[in-house]
Amino acid sequence: MRASSASSHRDFWHPSSPRCASACWPQPAEAAPTSGAGSQETKDGLKVAVTLEPTDWNYLRNPALTIRQLLMFNVLEPLLDKRVDGTLTPLLAESYTVSKDGLVYTFHIRKATFSNGAPVTADDVVYSLEQSRTTQLQDVSGRLKAVKEISKTGDQTVTVTLSTPSQRFLDAMSTDSGAVIPKGSASRLKTGPIGTGPFVFASWKHGAQVDFERNDHYWGQRPALRTITWRFIGDATTAVNALRAGDIDMIGGFWGSKAQTDSVVGKASGFAKNVIAGPTMVYISLNANDPVFADARVRRAIAFSLDRQAFIDGTNSSGSPTCVFVNPPNEPWKSDKCPYPHDPAKAKQLLTEAGRQGLTLNYTYLAGTEDGVAVVSQGLEQAGFKVKTQALQWPVYLDRVLTKGQYQFTHIAGPQQIDTWKCPGWFTHDCYPAMDALLARADRATNRTEWADLRRQSVELDAERAYLIPAWTTNVVDLYRKGLEGLKTYTVAGEADVRNVRWGTS
């Protein structure tokens, strides 16, 4: 099943998850505030705390989100860049053209050099794309399934031929699937890649930090920052104390509670926050193999019972309610449709019509997320369900729920897109040919507007079905020392993009 790939288990909502923002709990005890605001040591250096350290830096093999968080756009550059509205613009590719039938893409590679001084050639791009499309990591290779051939058609020109039109391929050229590394260098990615970005992966001190230095060979605008130190601090309170003491300048994707965030960014604190609608969605999943859910009225009753804002508030988290699976929410197919807003009376009515009043739901959940379970359970009980809960530790949850699909009802969070639930419906086991057909039509569209509209239709259709019930999108909250400017206000895939970050003159 789909869960057999390593990427399917990537960065779910569990207390040890990398960059889980403020959606993770239980939280550490609140630290006593300190008065010192601290100050940066230099005007061209930046020290950032991030959470879990990856085991290596091979983005082609390792699914850890921290790798993308630090490397993408800073060290590694894809061929294209994505703007806040979802439009694509050239990056390492100076320009590109598409044939009328949508099958042939021609990328003209700009005159650029890698951080080791070697020029970027078409051979490097062909090599990189071949590495991406053949890796076993489905988050990288899955976007390139339509690729039929990748060929060098000039010293700085690469042509990609598709077997069928694919907007997913074009979108992938703005992600790690389209990142470019020197020919033959994939075997050395574990210790840090050579890229074309504005920063060089300079050193890695295991268990402590990673150091980036400004890339003097960079083809584009020279970044204002000369050095970036990424420090691995797993405890939120420790990170807050380090920020207040001046040991760091920023906490990237703060993983503490909303209460901790609010305590740091008081009016006279000297700190501020940058809030981004992140690439992690919290959602409820119903197992379609359970015959009780074959009755749509039962599924809809569950969906109507969900108070999304109470879910967010009850977990002391930062996020935005959503009823459709659009992730992150700034995608061009975003939708405000909500077929099942919180309506306890409607939930109870549907359950009564189905003759299922008093139905017991077996709620399997990840240990450490009890606050969320309490909120969801309360809504279910108000609708007339009975709830039996079972907590599982992460290794058991991973095996039993996500891999073997042995559960009835659960909630979790992750960075997945709706495509993950095409037939056979990863760990929901739901197969919905109508949704799959819309997604396939969207991917084959040669017009980006048509593509976005078809994808919007597909997520709305899935929301109505209610085997997969979106709850809310978690916010990524960066806490930083005032005076820092140029922080990115949106995300493509969880990246901590510091290309334009600088210290102000004040």
DASUL-V913068 format. One record per residue. NEAR is the number of other ideal C-beta (glycine too) atoms within 12 Angstrom. D_CENTER is the distance of its C-alpha to the mean C-alpha in Angstrom with 1 decimal. Layout:
near=NEAR d_center=D_CENTER
near=NEAR d_center=D_CENTER
This chain:
near=19 d_center=22.1
near=26 d_center=18.5
near=30 d_center=17.6
near=18 d_center=19.8
near=23 d_center=17.2
near=25 d_center=15.5
near=36 d_center=12.1
near=30 d_center=12.5
near=34 d_center=12.5
near=38 d_center=9.4
near=43 d_center=8.4
near=41 d_center=10.0
near=45 d_center=11.6
near=35 d_center=14.6
near=28 d_center=16.4
near=26 d_center=15.8
near=36 d_center=12.1
near=37 d_center=10.7
near=51 d_center=9.4
near=49 d_center=9.5
near=51 d_center=10.7
near=42 d_center=13.8
near=51 d_center=13.1
near=44 d_center=14.8
near=35 d_center=18.5
near=20 d_center=21.3
near=30 d_center=21.5
near=22 d_center=24.0
near=16 d_center=27.2
near=20 d_center=27.3
near=24 d_center=28.9
near=11 d_center=31.9
near=23 d_center=31.4
near=21 d_center=32.9
near=13 d_center=34.6
near=17 d_center=33.8
near=24 d_center=31.2
near=26 d_center=31.5
near=23 d_center=31.2
near=31 d_center=29.5
near=18 d_center=31.9
near=16 d_center=31.7
near=20 d_center=30.7
near=19 d_center=28.9
near=28 d_center=26.9
near=42 d_center=23.7
near=36 d_center=22.9
near=44 d_center=19.4
near=44 d_center=18.6
near=45 d_center=15.3
near=38 d_center=15.1
near=29 d_center=15.4
near=29 d_center=17.0
near=34 d_center=16.0
near=18 d_center=19.1
near=24 d_center=19.1
near=37 d_center=17.4
near=32 d_center=17.7
near=45 d_center=14.4
near=39 d_center=16.4
near=29 d_center=17.1
near=30 d_center=14.8
near=37 d_center=11.4
near=35 d_center=10.7
near=41 d_center=7.6
near=37 d_center=10.5
near=45 d_center=11.9
near=44 d_center=9.4
near=48 d_center=9.3
near=46 d_center=13.1
near=47 d_center=14.2
near=40 d_center=12.6
near=40 d_center=15.1
near=42 d_center=17.0
near=47 d_center=18.5
near=48 d_center=17.2
near=46 d_center=17.6
near=44 d_center=16.9
near=46 d_center=19.7
near=34 d_center=18.2
near=30 d_center=16.3
near=34 d_center=14.6
near=19 d_center=15.9
near=21 d_center=14.9
near=15 d_center=16.7
near=29 d_center=15.1
near=20 d_center=18.2
near=30 d_center=18.3
near=20 d_center=20.7
near=26 d_center=22.2
near=38 d_center=21.1
near=43 d_center=22.6
near=39 d_center=24.2
near=24 d_center=26.8
near=20 d_center=27.1
near=31 d_center=26.7
near=20 d_center=28.6
near=26 d_center=28.1
near=16 d_center=31.1
near=10 d_center=32.3
near=15 d_center=31.4
near=28 d_center=27.8
near=24 d_center=28.4
near=28 d_center=29.0
near=41 d_center=26.7
near=27 d_center=28.5
near=39 d_center=26.7
near=24 d_center=29.0
near=39 d_center=27.7
near=28 d_center=28.6
near=17 d_center=31.0
near=33 d_center=28.8
near=28 d_center=29.0
near=32 d_center=26.9
near=34 d_center=27.0
near=22 d_center=29.9
near=16 d_center=31.9
near=21 d_center=31.9
near=23 d_center=31.6
near=41 d_center=28.8
near=27 d_center=30.4
near=31 d_center=29.8
near=27 d_center=30.3
near=37 d_center=27.3
near=47 d_center=25.0
near=33 d_center=26.5
near=28 d_center=26.0
near=48 d_center=22.3
near=45 d_center=21.5
near=29 d_center=23.7
near=35 d_center=21.8
near=40 d_center=18.5
near=32 d_center=20.0
near=22 d_center=22.0
near=30 d_center=19.6
near=21 d_center=19.2
near=31 d_center=15.4
near=31 d_center=14.5
near=40 d_center=11.0
near=40 d_center=13.1
near=31 d_center=16.5
near=34 d_center=15.7
near=34 d_center=15.0
near=36 d_center=18.5
near=24 d_center=20.6
near=31 d_center=22.8
near=35 d_center=23.9
near=20 d_center=27.6
near=21 d_center=28.7
near=35 d_center=27.6
near=23 d_center=30.7
near=24 d_center=32.1
near=23 d_center=34.3
near=17 d_center=35.3
near=17 d_center=34.9
near=25 d_center=31.9
near=26 d_center=31.1
near=39 d_center=28.8
near=29 d_center=29.1
near=42 d_center=26.6
near=25 d_center=28.2
near=31 d_center=26.4
near=19 d_center=28.1
near=21 d_center=26.9
near=31 d_center=25.2
near=38 d_center=21.5
near=39 d_center=19.2
near=36 d_center=16.3
near=42 d_center=18.0
near=39 d_center=18.4
near=37 d_center=14.8
near=38 d_center=14.0
near=42 d_center=16.3
near=36 d_center=14.0
near=40 d_center=11.4
near=50 d_center=12.3
near=44 d_center=14.4
near=47 d_center=16.6
near=47 d_center=17.0
near=49 d_center=20.7
near=44 d_center=22.5
near=31 d_center=26.3
near=25 d_center=28.1
near=17 d_center=28.6
near=28 d_center=26.2
near=28 d_center=23.6
near=17 d_center=25.7
near=19 d_center=25.4
near=32 d_center=21.6
near=21 d_center=21.6
near=20 d_center=23.3
near=34 d_center=21.5
near=44 d_center=21.2
near=36 d_center=23.5
near=43 d_center=21.8
near=43 d_center=22.9
near=43 d_center=20.9
near=35 d_center=22.6
near=44 d_center=22.3
near=33 d_center=23.7
near=35 d_center=22.4
near=25 d_center=25.7
near=19 d_center=25.7
near=27 d_center=24.0
near=16 d_center=25.8
near=16 d_center=24.7
near=14 d_center=24.0
near=17 d_center=24.2
near=26 d_center=22.4
near=39 d_center=21.4
near=26 d_center=23.4
near=40 d_center=22.7
near=28 d_center=25.7
near=28 d_center=26.2
near=35 d_center=26.7
near=16 d_center=30.3
near=25 d_center=30.0
near=28 d_center=27.1
near=26 d_center=28.0
near=24 d_center=26.5
near=14 d_center=27.1
near=18 d_center=27.6
near=32 d_center=25.2
near=26 d_center=26.9
near=33 d_center=25.6
near=27 d_center=27.6
near=29 d_center=25.8
near=45 d_center=22.5
near=36 d_center=22.5
near=44 d_center=19.4
near=30 d_center=20.7
near=33 d_center=19.3
near=34 d_center=20.2
near=26 d_center=19.2
near=25 d_center=21.1
near=41 d_center=20.1
near=29 d_center=23.8
near=25 d_center=24.6
near=36 d_center=22.0
near=39 d_center=23.5
near=29 d_center=26.9
near=32 d_center=26.2
near=47 d_center=25.0
near=33 d_center=28.1
near=22 d_center=30.3
near=21 d_center=29.2
near=27 d_center=28.0
near=38 d_center=24.6
near=45 d_center=23.7
near=46 d_center=20.2
near=48 d_center=17.6
near=48 d_center=14.1
near=51 d_center=11.6
near=50 d_center=14.6
near=51 d_center=14.4
near=43 d_center=17.7
near=34 d_center=19.1
near=34 d_center=19.6
near=25 d_center=23.3
near=38 d_center=22.7
near=37 d_center=20.9
near=23 d_center=23.8
near=28 d_center=26.3
near=39 d_center=25.0
near=31 d_center=24.9
near=19 d_center=28.4
near=10 d_center=30.6
near=11 d_center=32.6
near=25 d_center=30.1
near=27 d_center=29.4
near=37 d_center=25.6
near=28 d_center=23.1
near=35 d_center=19.4
near=35 d_center=16.8
near=29 d_center=14.7
near=37 d_center=11.5
near=33 d_center=10.0
near=48 d_center=6.5
near=39 d_center=3.3
near=48 d_center=5.1
near=44 d_center=8.4
near=48 d_center=11.7
near=47 d_center=14.1
near=44 d_center=17.5
near=44 d_center=18.6
near=42 d_center=22.2
near=33 d_center=23.8
near=32 d_center=25.6
near=23 d_center=28.0
near=27 d_center=29.5
near=13 d_center=32.4
near=26 d_center=32.2
near=34 d_center=29.2
near=18 d_center=31.1
near=22 d_center=32.5
near=24 d_center=30.2
near=29 d_center=31.9
near=36 d_center=30.6
near=40 d_center=27.0
near=33 d_center=27.5
near=40 d_center=29.3
near=49 d_center=26.3
near=43 d_center=24.0
near=34 d_center=26.7
near=43 d_center=27.0
near=47 d_center=23.5
near=30 d_center=23.6
near=38 d_center=20.1
near=20 d_center=21.1
near=25 d_center=23.1
near=39 d_center=20.2
near=32 d_center=18.3
near=21 d_center=21.6
near=30 d_center=22.7
near=38 d_center=19.9
near=27 d_center=20.4
near=44 d_center=16.9
near=39 d_center=15.5
near=40 d_center=13.9
near=32 d_center=15.0
near=31 d_center=16.6
near=38 d_center=15.8
near=35 d_center=17.8
near=40 d_center=16.0
near=47 d_center=12.8
near=35 d_center=11.3
near=41 d_center=7.6
near=36 d_center=7.1
near=35 d_center=10.8
near=25 d_center=12.2
near=37 d_center=12.3
near=28 d_center=16.1
near=37 d_center=16.5
near=27 d_center=15.8
near=29 d_center=18.4
near=18 d_center=20.3
near=23 d_center=22.0
near=24 d_center=22.4
near=26 d_center=24.8
near=37 d_center=25.0
near=23 d_center=25.0
near=28 d_center=26.3
near=24 d_center=29.9
near=27 d_center=31.5
near=17 d_center=34.8
near=25 d_center=33.4
near=36 d_center=31.6
near=28 d_center=34.9
near=20 d_center=36.8
near=31 d_center=34.7
near=34 d_center=34.9
near=20 d_center=38.7
near=18 d_center=39.0
near=26 d_center=37.4
near=15 d_center=39.9
near=31 d_center=37.2
near=21 d_center=37.9
near=17 d_center=37.4
near=33 d_center=35.0
near=20 d_center=33.4
near=39 d_center=29.7
near=25 d_center=28.6
near=38 d_center=25.4
near=35 d_center=23.7
near=42 d_center=21.1
near=41 d_center=19.5
near=23 d_center=21.9
near=27 d_center=21.0
near=40 d_center=19.6
near=22 d_center=23.2
near=28 d_center=22.9
near=44 d_center=20.5
near=35 d_center=22.8
near=24 d_center=25.8
near=35 d_center=24.5
near=43 d_center=23.6
near=34 d_center=26.9
near=24 d_center=28.9
near=38 d_center=27.9
near=40 d_center=28.7
near=28 d_center=32.1
near=27 d_center=33.0
near=39 d_center=32.7
near=32 d_center=35.0
near=36 d_center=32.9
near=20 d_center=33.5
near=29 d_center=30.7
near=19 d_center=30.9
near=29 d_center=28.1
near=24 d_center=27.3
near=21 d_center=25.1
near=27 d_center=23.8
near=20 d_center=22.7
near=26 d_center=19.4
near=16 d_center=21.3
near=21 d_center=23.4
near=33 d_center=20.6
near=30 d_center=18.7
near=19 d_center=22.0
near=24 d_center=23.5
near=38 d_center=20.8
near=39 d_center=18.0
near=22 d_center=20.4
near=19 d_center=23.7
near=31 d_center=22.8
near=24 d_center=25.6
near=36 d_center=24.9
near=34 d_center=25.8
near=39 d_center=23.4
near=42 d_center=20.2
near=44 d_center=17.2
near=46 d_center=13.9
near=44 d_center=10.2
near=43 d_center=7.1
near=43 d_center=4.0
near=41 d_center=7.1
near=39 d_center=9.0
near=38 d_center=12.7
near=36 d_center=14.0
near=36 d_center=13.4
near=38 d_center=16.2
near=31 d_center=18.8
near=22 d_center=22.0
near=21 d_center=22.5
near=31 d_center=19.5
near=35 d_center=17.6
near=40 d_center=19.0
near=43 d_center=20.1
near=30 d_center=22.7
near=33 d_center=23.1
near=20 d_center=24.2
near=28 d_center=24.4
near=17 d_center=26.0
near=20 d_center=26.0
near=34 d_center=22.3
near=24 d_center=22.1
near=19 d_center=24.8
near=29 d_center=23.1
near=34 d_center=19.9
near=26 d_center=22.4
near=24 d_center=24.4
near=37 d_center=21.4
near=36 d_center=20.5
near=26 d_center=24.2
near=27 d_center=24.7
near=25 d_center=26.0
near=18 d_center=25.4
near=27 d_center=22.1
near=17 d_center=23.4
near=22 d_center=24.4
near=33 d_center=21.1
near=26 d_center=19.2
near=22 d_center=22.0
near=31 d_center=21.9
near=39 d_center=18.2
near=29 d_center=18.9
near=27 d_center=21.8
near=37 d_center=20.0
near=42 d_center=17.4
near=30 d_center=20.5
near=30 d_center=22.5
near=41 d_center=20.1
near=36 d_center=20.0
near=28 d_center=23.8
near=33 d_center=24.0
near=38 d_center=22.4
near=39 d_center=21.7
near=45 d_center=18.0
near=46 d_center=18.1
near=47 d_center=15.1
near=46 d_center=15.8
near=43 d_center=13.5
near=40 d_center=10.3
near=49 d_center=9.9
near=37 d_center=10.7
near=46 d_center=9.9
near=38 d_center=13.6
near=45 d_center=15.2
near=43 d_center=18.8
near=40 d_center=21.2
near=40 d_center=24.9
near=28 d_center=26.5
near=24 d_center=27.5
near=36 d_center=24.2
near=24 d_center=23.4
near=23 d_center=21.1
near=36 d_center=17.7
near=33 d_center=15.0
near=21 d_center=14.5
near=27 d_center=11.4
near=41 d_center=8.2
near=39 d_center=7.7
near=43 d_center=4.7
near=43 d_center=4.8
near=43 d_center=8.4
near=45 d_center=11.4
near=40 d_center=13.7
near=44 d_center=17.2
near=31 d_center=19.3
near=20 d_center=21.1
near=36 d_center=21.2
near=25 d_center=24.8
near=28 d_center=27.3
near=17 d_center=29.4
near=8 d_center=33.2
near=10 d_center=33.7
